[in-house]
Structures are given as structure tokens and as C-alpha cells.
């Protein structure tokens, strides 16, 4: 990984998340993917043994079918959930000298408010639907210690216009918007504090193809202009192909293949990846 010109932004090792009460049988991650669900207590390992690096300004893709564990990784990295195993060194937090999972609750809030942006698959998870669109952006700014109302208003307006939300609609609530517009408001909110890392979870799922293309083009422009590191989760290898530099392929909670996105597409090694690539052709 030392061939990258950009500095390391995030390093995660041995990430694992178990859902359920857990018991002695499933205390440790499974040796066999078929044993992800515990026969004793019915708990499920959503992901396990996941290692990843992300460099500043890089877009990393995580691809896999529904239930493969890719969204669990994003929720862990956004500090929505605590992992059962693993560490993550995020370099804006104590210069990467301590895992962010060891942060206090106050430090966790600070990391989320100042250094991370998240765009959820379901806009209802990422937006206050009855607030105005500009109010959604302003809320994120206030969490990042902005206090000047005029400056917040200007920042919100500029971001929403950048996301192609008409100026006369920025005071409307996202509940009145189409799915594609809601996703663009989510992106504006996530970018409000100019985070070094943006996490995107199935951002084009459920959108019409023409709207998908617009959202993906917007994400590419943002990355080029702001040099933000991104982790993009998708079940769609077409989205991964358009956006990402490197790709992790997940199946049954673990990474089964990884490499440069072009390499993955041109010469997939694992049978499952070959199936994904064939479905794209």
C-alpha cells in the first residue's frame, strides 16, 4: 500500500460485528462462512475479519449482494454501531495514534460532527424530513460549532445550489422532494462540515437510471474538486466501476477479493466476482 502518493486517511483491521445476544458458541467470529448464524442463540455475524486502508482523496468501493456485510462496515466506521472485534485508526483523530473505537462518547460525537459525512441508502435516516433543506444543512454546521446564522445560511445555500437544488426550494422540506433530490440534500448535509471522509451507502438504489447518472456524476465532481476520501458501498458493480479507484468484494460477511477496480473488472479471480462481472457485461 506504500505506492500511494496521498497519505493514509483510515486503516481498519479485523472489523467484526455480531447481531444478537451472543453466547459462548459464537463469541468468536466463524471459521466457516456457513456458520455466520449461531445455531445456539441465532446471533449473526454481519461482517468479520475485515481489513481496509483508505488514502486521502481516494474512492474505495465495497461491493456485494444484500446481506454480505458491506453496510455493517459503514455503520461501524460512522460510529453508528460498536464493533465486536477490530480497530480503526482515523488520522484526524489523535493523528491516528489511537483507535477511534476507544474514543469517549464526547470524542465520538466530535469525530462524527467534524470529520465524517454519511449518505444513507434511505434518506429518511439521514435527513429531518419536516425541516427545511437549508435547515438540515445548518443543523450539521451547528453540530460542527458554527454559530453565525448568516454564514450558515450562505453555506447551506451554496451547497444546495451546488447539488442542483433550486434557490427557491431550499426552504422547502425534503419530504416534498423526489428521491433523487432527497439524496442530493443528504449529500449537501454530509458535506457541510467539509469532512475528509464521506461514506456513501447504496446512494443510487431505487432511483431511475437518468437520476442515478446525475447523482453519480455529482459525486465524481465533488471528489475531484474537494479531494475528499470516500467509501462507496453498492450491490451494483456498474456504480463501483464509475466511481472507485479500488474495490473490496464481500460475500457472507468477509472480503473474498480486493484490488484496483480495473483489475477486478478485467481479471476477476474469485468465482463470485466472476459472476458479478459477467452480470455487468
VENQUIBEL-V262176 format. One record per pair of residues at least 24 apart in sequence whose C-alpha atoms are under 10 Angstrom apart, sorted by the first residue. I is the first residue (numbers start at 1). GAP is how many residues later the second one is. If there is no record, write none. Layout:
BEGIN
i=I gap=GAP
i=I gap=GAP
END
This chain:
BEGIN
i=1 gap=52
i=1 gap=53
i=1 gap=54
i=4 gap=51
i=4 gap=52
i=4 gap=54
i=5 gap=50
i=5 gap=51
i=6 gap=48
i=6 gap=49
i=6 gap=50
i=6 gap=51
i=6 gap=52
i=7 gap=47
i=7 gap=48
i=7 gap=49
i=7 gap=50
i=7 gap=84
i=8 gap=45
i=8 gap=46
i=8 gap=47
i=8 gap=48
i=8 gap=49
i=8 gap=50
i=8 gap=81
i=8 gap=82
i=8 gap=83
i=8 gap=88
i=8 gap=221
i=9 gap=44
i=9 gap=45
i=9 gap=46
i=9 gap=47
i=9 gap=48
i=9 gap=49
i=9 gap=80
i=9 gap=81
i=9 gap=82
i=9 gap=83
i=9 gap=86
i=9 gap=87
i=9 gap=187
i=9 gap=188
i=9 gap=220
i=10 gap=42
i=10 gap=43
i=10 gap=44
i=10 gap=45
i=10 gap=46
i=10 gap=67
i=10 gap=78
i=10 gap=79
i=10 gap=80
i=10 gap=81
i=10 gap=82
i=10 gap=83
i=10 gap=86
i=10 gap=187
i=10 gap=219
i=11 gap=40
i=11 gap=41
i=11 gap=42
i=11 gap=43
i=11 gap=44
i=11 gap=76
i=11 gap=77
i=11 gap=78
i=11 gap=79
i=11 gap=80
i=11 gap=85
i=11 gap=88
i=12 gap=38
i=12 gap=39
i=12 gap=40
i=12 gap=41
i=12 gap=42
i=12 gap=61
i=12 gap=65
i=12 gap=74
i=12 gap=75
i=12 gap=76
i=12 gap=77
i=12 gap=78
i=12 gap=87
i=12 gap=88
i=13 gap=35
i=13 gap=36
i=13 gap=37
i=13 gap=38
i=13 gap=39
i=13 gap=40
i=13 gap=72
i=13 gap=73
i=13 gap=74
i=13 gap=75
i=13 gap=76
i=14 gap=33
i=14 gap=34
i=14 gap=35
i=14 gap=36
i=14 gap=37
i=14 gap=38
i=14 gap=69
i=14 gap=70
i=14 gap=71
i=14 gap=72
i=14 gap=73
i=14 gap=74
i=15 gap=32
i=15 gap=33
i=15 gap=34
i=15 gap=35
i=15 gap=36
i=15 gap=37
i=15 gap=57
i=15 gap=58
i=15 gap=61
i=15 gap=62
i=15 gap=68
i=15 gap=69
i=15 gap=70
i=15 gap=71
i=15 gap=72
i=15 gap=73
i=15 gap=239
i=16 gap=29
i=16 gap=30
i=16 gap=31
i=16 gap=32
i=16 gap=33
i=16 gap=34
i=16 gap=35
i=16 gap=53
i=16 gap=56
i=16 gap=57
i=16 gap=60
i=16 gap=66
i=16 gap=67
i=16 gap=68
i=16 gap=69
i=16 gap=70
i=16 gap=71
i=16 gap=237
i=16 gap=238
i=17 gap=27
i=17 gap=28
i=17 gap=29
i=17 gap=30
i=17 gap=31
i=17 gap=32
i=17 gap=33
i=17 gap=52
i=17 gap=55
i=17 gap=56
i=17 gap=58
i=17 gap=59
i=17 gap=64
i=17 gap=65
i=17 gap=66
i=17 gap=67
i=17 gap=68
i=17 gap=69
i=17 gap=236
i=18 gap=25
i=18 gap=26
i=18 gap=27
i=18 gap=28
i=18 gap=29
i=18 gap=30
i=18 gap=54
i=18 gap=64
i=18 gap=65
i=18 gap=66
i=18 gap=67
i=19 gap=24
i=19 gap=25
i=19 gap=26
i=19 gap=27
i=19 gap=28
i=19 gap=64
i=19 gap=65
i=20 gap=24
i=20 gap=25
i=27 gap=57
i=28 gap=56
i=28 gap=57
i=29 gap=55
i=29 gap=56
i=30 gap=223
i=32 gap=220
i=33 gap=218
i=33 gap=219
i=33 gap=220
i=33 gap=221
i=34 gap=218
i=35 gap=217
i=36 gap=216
i=36 gap=217
i=44 gap=209
i=45 gap=24
i=45 gap=27
i=45 gap=39
i=45 gap=207
i=45 gap=208
i=45 gap=209
i=46 gap=24
i=46 gap=25
i=46 gap=26
i=46 gap=27
i=46 gap=206
i=46 gap=207
i=46 gap=208
i=47 gap=24
i=47 gap=25
i=47 gap=26
i=47 gap=36
i=47 gap=37
i=47 gap=38
i=47 gap=203
i=47 gap=204
i=47 gap=205
i=47 gap=206
i=47 gap=207
i=47 gap=208
i=48 gap=24
i=48 gap=25
i=48 gap=35
i=48 gap=36
i=48 gap=37
i=48 gap=38
i=48 gap=204
i=48 gap=205
i=48 gap=206
i=48 gap=207
i=49 gap=36
i=49 gap=37
i=49 gap=204
i=49 gap=205
i=49 gap=206
i=50 gap=35
i=50 gap=36
i=50 gap=198
i=50 gap=200
i=50 gap=203
i=50 gap=204
i=50 gap=205
i=50 gap=206
i=51 gap=35
i=51 gap=36
i=51 gap=37
i=51 gap=197
i=51 gap=203
i=51 gap=204
i=52 gap=36
i=52 gap=196
i=52 gap=203
i=52 gap=206
i=53 gap=35
i=53 gap=36
i=54 gap=36
i=54 gap=143
i=54 gap=175
i=54 gap=176
i=54 gap=177
i=54 gap=192
i=55 gap=142
i=55 gap=173
i=55 gap=174
i=55 gap=175
i=56 gap=35
i=56 gap=140
i=56 gap=141
i=56 gap=171
i=56 gap=172
i=56 gap=173
i=56 gap=174
i=57 gap=139
i=57 gap=140
i=57 gap=166
i=57 gap=167
i=57 gap=168
i=57 gap=169
i=57 gap=170
i=57 gap=171
i=57 gap=172
i=57 gap=173
i=58 gap=139
i=58 gap=165
i=58 gap=166
i=58 gap=169
i=58 gap=170
i=58 gap=171
i=58 gap=172
i=58 gap=173
i=58 gap=186
i=58 gap=187
i=58 gap=188
i=59 gap=138
i=59 gap=139
i=59 gap=140
i=59 gap=161
i=59 gap=164
i=59 gap=168
i=59 gap=169
i=59 gap=170
i=59 gap=171
i=59 gap=172
i=59 gap=173
i=59 gap=181
i=59 gap=184
i=59 gap=185
i=59 gap=186
i=59 gap=187
i=59 gap=188
i=60 gap=139
i=60 gap=169
i=60 gap=170
i=60 gap=171
i=60 gap=172
i=60 gap=173
i=60 gap=180
i=60 gap=183
i=60 gap=184
i=60 gap=185
i=60 gap=186
i=60 gap=187
i=60 gap=188
i=60 gap=199
i=60 gap=200
i=60 gap=201
i=61 gap=139
i=61 gap=169
i=61 gap=170
i=61 gap=171
i=61 gap=172
i=61 gap=173
i=61 gap=176
i=61 gap=178
i=61 gap=179
i=61 gap=180
i=61 gap=182
i=61 gap=183
i=61 gap=184
i=61 gap=185
i=61 gap=186
i=61 gap=187
i=61 gap=188
i=61 gap=197
i=61 gap=199
i=61 gap=200
i=62 gap=139
i=62 gap=169
i=62 gap=170
i=62 gap=171
i=62 gap=172
i=62 gap=173
i=62 gap=174
i=62 gap=175
i=62 gap=178
i=62 gap=182
i=62 gap=184
i=62 gap=185
i=62 gap=186
i=62 gap=187
i=62 gap=188
i=62 gap=193
i=62 gap=196
i=63 gap=139
i=63 gap=169
i=63 gap=170
i=63 gap=171
i=63 gap=172
i=63 gap=173
i=63 gap=174
i=63 gap=176
i=63 gap=177
i=63 gap=184
i=63 gap=185
i=63 gap=186
i=63 gap=187
i=63 gap=188
i=63 gap=192
i=63 gap=210
i=63 gap=213
i=64 gap=169
i=64 gap=170
i=64 gap=171
i=64 gap=172
i=64 gap=173
i=64 gap=184
i=64 gap=185
i=64 gap=186
i=64 gap=187
i=64 gap=188
i=64 gap=189
i=64 gap=190
i=64 gap=191
i=64 gap=192
i=64 gap=208
i=64 gap=209
i=64 gap=212
i=65 gap=169
i=65 gap=170
i=65 gap=171
i=65 gap=184
i=65 gap=185
i=65 gap=186
i=65 gap=187
i=65 gap=211
i=66 gap=168
i=66 gap=169
i=66 gap=185
i=66 gap=186
i=67 gap=168
i=67 gap=183
i=67 gap=184
i=67 gap=185
i=67 gap=186
i=68 gap=167
i=68 gap=181
i=68 gap=182
i=68 gap=183
i=68 gap=184
i=68 gap=185
i=68 gap=186
i=68 gap=187
i=69 gap=181
i=69 gap=182
i=69 gap=183
i=69 gap=184
i=69 gap=185
i=69 gap=186
i=70 gap=131
i=70 gap=162
i=70 gap=163
i=70 gap=164
i=70 gap=165
i=70 gap=178
i=70 gap=179
i=70 gap=180
i=70 gap=181
i=70 gap=182
i=70 gap=183
i=70 gap=184
i=70 gap=185
i=71 gap=49
i=71 gap=50
i=71 gap=129
i=71 gap=130
i=71 gap=131
i=71 gap=161
i=71 gap=162
i=71 gap=163
i=72 gap=181
i=73 gap=158
i=73 gap=160
i=73 gap=180
i=74 gap=44
i=74 gap=46
i=74 gap=125
i=74 gap=126
i=74 gap=127
i=74 gap=157
i=74 gap=158
i=74 gap=159
i=75 gap=43
i=75 gap=45
i=75 gap=124
i=75 gap=126
i=76 gap=25
i=77 gap=24
i=77 gap=35
i=77 gap=39
i=77 gap=41
i=77 gap=122
i=77 gap=154
i=78 gap=30
i=78 gap=33
i=78 gap=34
i=78 gap=37
i=78 gap=38
i=78 gap=39
i=78 gap=40
i=78 gap=119
i=78 gap=120
i=78 gap=121
i=79 gap=29
i=79 gap=30
i=79 gap=32
i=79 gap=33
i=79 gap=37
i=80 gap=28
i=80 gap=32
i=90 gap=25
i=90 gap=107
i=91 gap=24
i=91 gap=105
i=92 gap=24
i=92 gap=103
i=92 gap=104
i=92 gap=105
i=109 gap=34
i=109 gap=35
i=110 gap=33
i=110 gap=34
i=110 gap=35
i=111 gap=33
i=111 gap=84
i=112 gap=28
i=112 gap=31
i=112 gap=32
i=112 gap=81
i=112 gap=83
i=113 gap=27
i=113 gap=28
i=113 gap=29
i=113 gap=30
i=113 gap=31
i=113 gap=32
i=113 gap=77
i=113 gap=79
i=113 gap=80
i=113 gap=82
i=114 gap=26
i=114 gap=27
i=114 gap=29
i=114 gap=30
i=114 gap=31
i=114 gap=78
i=114 gap=79
i=114 gap=80
i=114 gap=81
i=114 gap=82
i=115 gap=29
i=115 gap=76
i=115 gap=78
i=115 gap=79
i=115 gap=80
i=115 gap=81
i=115 gap=82
i=115 gap=83
i=116 gap=74
i=116 gap=75
i=116 gap=77
i=116 gap=78
i=116 gap=79
i=116 gap=80
i=116 gap=81
i=116 gap=82
i=116 gap=83
i=116 gap=114
i=117 gap=69
i=117 gap=70
i=117 gap=71
i=117 gap=72
i=117 gap=73
i=117 gap=74
i=117 gap=75
i=117 gap=76
i=117 gap=77
i=117 gap=78
i=117 gap=79
i=117 gap=80
i=117 gap=81
i=117 gap=82
i=117 gap=83
i=117 gap=113
i=118 gap=68
i=118 gap=69
i=118 gap=71
i=118 gap=72
i=118 gap=73
i=118 gap=77
i=118 gap=79
i=118 gap=80
i=118 gap=81
i=118 gap=82
i=118 gap=83
i=118 gap=112
i=118 gap=113
i=119 gap=64
i=119 gap=65
i=119 gap=66
i=119 gap=67
i=119 gap=68
i=119 gap=69
i=119 gap=70
i=119 gap=71
i=119 gap=72
i=119 gap=79
i=119 gap=80
i=119 gap=81
i=119 gap=82
i=119 gap=83
i=119 gap=84
i=119 gap=113
i=120 gap=63
i=120 gap=66
i=120 gap=67
i=120 gap=70
i=120 gap=79
i=120 gap=80
i=120 gap=81
i=120 gap=82
i=120 gap=83
i=121 gap=62
i=121 gap=65
i=121 gap=79
i=121 gap=80
i=121 gap=81
i=121 gap=82
i=121 gap=83
i=121 gap=84
i=121 gap=85
i=121 gap=112
i=121 gap=113
i=122 gap=57
i=122 gap=60
i=122 gap=61
i=122 gap=64
i=122 gap=79
i=122 gap=80
i=122 gap=81
i=122 gap=83
i=122 gap=84
i=123 gap=51
i=123 gap=52
i=123 gap=56
i=123 gap=57
i=123 gap=58
i=123 gap=59
i=123 gap=60
i=123 gap=61
i=123 gap=62
i=123 gap=63
i=123 gap=64
i=123 gap=80
i=124 gap=50
i=124 gap=51
i=124 gap=58
i=124 gap=59
i=124 gap=62
i=125 gap=61
i=126 gap=56
i=126 gap=57
i=126 gap=59
i=126 gap=60
i=126 gap=61
i=126 gap=63
i=126 gap=64
i=127 gap=46
i=127 gap=47
i=127 gap=48
i=127 gap=55
i=127 gap=56
i=127 gap=58
i=127 gap=59
i=127 gap=62
i=127 gap=63
i=128 gap=45
i=128 gap=46
i=128 gap=47
i=128 gap=58
i=129 gap=43
i=129 gap=44
i=129 gap=45
i=129 gap=46
i=129 gap=47
i=129 gap=48
i=129 gap=53
i=130 gap=42
i=130 gap=43
i=130 gap=44
i=130 gap=45
i=130 gap=46
i=131 gap=40
i=131 gap=41
i=131 gap=42
i=131 gap=43
i=131 gap=44
i=132 gap=37
i=132 gap=38
i=132 gap=39
i=132 gap=40
i=132 gap=41
i=132 gap=42
i=132 gap=43
i=133 gap=24
i=133 gap=27
i=133 gap=32
i=133 gap=36
i=133 gap=37
i=133 gap=38
i=133 gap=39
i=133 gap=40
i=133 gap=41
i=133 gap=42
i=133 gap=44
i=133 gap=49
i=133 gap=52
i=133 gap=53
i=133 gap=55
i=133 gap=56
i=134 gap=24
i=134 gap=25
i=134 gap=26
i=134 gap=35
i=134 gap=36
i=134 gap=37
i=134 gap=38
i=134 gap=39
i=134 gap=40
i=134 gap=51
i=134 gap=54
i=134 gap=55
i=135 gap=35
i=135 gap=36
i=135 gap=37
i=135 gap=38
i=135 gap=54
i=136 gap=34
i=136 gap=35
i=136 gap=37
i=136 gap=38
i=136 gap=49
i=136 gap=50
i=136 gap=52
i=136 gap=53
i=136 gap=54
i=136 gap=56
i=137 gap=48
i=137 gap=49
i=137 gap=50
i=137 gap=51
i=137 gap=52
i=137 gap=53
i=137 gap=54
i=137 gap=55
i=137 gap=56
i=138 gap=51
i=138 gap=54
i=138 gap=55
i=139 gap=50
i=139 gap=53
i=140 gap=48
i=140 gap=49
i=140 gap=50
i=140 gap=51
i=140 gap=52
i=140 gap=53
i=141 gap=48
i=141 gap=49
i=141 gap=50
i=141 gap=51
i=141 gap=52
i=141 gap=53
i=142 gap=50
i=142 gap=51
i=143 gap=50
i=144 gap=48
i=144 gap=49
i=145 gap=48
i=146 gap=47
i=152 gap=40
i=155 gap=33
i=155 gap=37
i=155 gap=38
i=156 gap=29
i=156 gap=32
i=156 gap=33
i=156 gap=35
i=156 gap=36
i=157 gap=31
i=158 gap=30
i=159 gap=25
i=159 gap=26
i=159 gap=28
i=159 gap=29
i=159 gap=30
i=159 gap=32
i=159 gap=33
i=160 gap=24
i=160 gap=25
i=160 gap=26
i=160 gap=27
i=160 gap=28
i=160 gap=29
i=160 gap=32
i=161 gap=24
i=161 gap=27
i=162 gap=26
i=162 gap=56
i=162 gap=60
i=163 gap=24
i=163 gap=25
i=163 gap=52
i=163 gap=55
i=163 gap=56
i=163 gap=59
i=164 gap=50
i=164 gap=54
i=178 gap=29
i=179 gap=25
i=179 gap=26
i=179 gap=27
i=179 gap=28
i=179 gap=29
i=179 gap=32
i=180 gap=24
i=180 gap=25
i=180 gap=26
i=180 gap=27
i=180 gap=28
i=180 gap=30
i=180 gap=31
i=180 gap=32
i=180 gap=34
i=180 gap=35
i=181 gap=30
i=181 gap=34
i=183 gap=24
i=183 gap=32
i=184 gap=30
i=184 gap=31
i=184 gap=34
i=184 gap=35
i=187 gap=28
i=187 gap=31
i=187 gap=32
i=187 gap=35
i=191 gap=31
i=191 gap=35
i=191 gap=37
i=194 gap=32
i=194 gap=34
i=195 gap=31
i=195 gap=33
i=195 gap=34
i=196 gap=30
i=196 gap=31
i=196 gap=32
i=196 gap=33
i=196 gap=34
i=197 gap=30
i=197 gap=31
i=197 gap=32
i=197 gap=33
i=197 gap=34
i=198 gap=25
i=198 gap=30
i=198 gap=31
i=198 gap=32
i=198 gap=33
i=198 gap=34
i=199 gap=30
i=199 gap=31
i=199 gap=32
i=199 gap=33
i=199 gap=34
i=200 gap=30
i=200 gap=31
i=200 gap=32
i=200 gap=33
i=200 gap=34
i=201 gap=30
i=201 gap=31
i=201 gap=32
i=201 gap=33
i=201 gap=34
i=202 gap=30
i=202 gap=31
i=202 gap=32
i=202 gap=33
i=202 gap=34
i=202 gap=37
i=203 gap=29
i=203 gap=30
i=203 gap=31
i=203 gap=36
i=204 gap=30
i=204 gap=32
i=204 gap=35
i=205 gap=29
i=205 gap=30
i=205 gap=31
i=212 gap=27
i=213 gap=26
i=213 gap=29
i=216 gap=26
i=216 gap=27
i=217 gap=25
i=217 gap=26
i=219 gap=24
i=220 gap=24
i=235 gap=41
i=236 gap=40
i=236 gap=41
i=236 gap=43
i=236 gap=44
i=237 gap=24
i=237 gap=28
i=237 gap=36
i=237 gap=39
i=237 gap=40
i=237 gap=42
i=237 gap=43
i=238 gap=27
i=238 gap=38
i=238 gap=39
i=238 gap=41
i=238 gap=42
i=238 gap=43
i=240 gap=25
i=241 gap=24
i=241 gap=39
i=249 gap=24
i=249 gap=27
END
